[in-house]
Amino acid sequence: MSNIVEVSPAELDAEIKAGTALFLLDVRESDELEVSVLPNVHHIPLGHIENRYSEVPKDQDVVVICRSGGRSGRATEFLMSRGYDRVRNMATGMNGWATTVDTTLTVY
């Protein structure tokens, strides 16, 4: 995963608050979104990404999110292999977000 660009939860929070146009792609399972989720995410579970990646726009900045950064890293690599060059992985995932940005969210 050496060529993956990562964004920290704090950096992503700043971009969201600044009104940066982002396509937030959450690759966790549906039940995980019930635990914690960011507003306005597009949900495609990692197991479906190969069949549904055309739903992800190539002309927008994409940030891929999961629980801790592993699955989103794999999804980021997959998208990059399909020609996406504006895609980043949220390092530490939603658990990182819950410990640094919004501590009201559940770490799981």
Summary of the structure (lengths in Angstrom):
residues: 108
radius of gyration: 12.6
end to end distance: 24.1
largest distance: 36.7
contacts: 323
relative contact order: 0.25
helix: 40%
strand: 18%
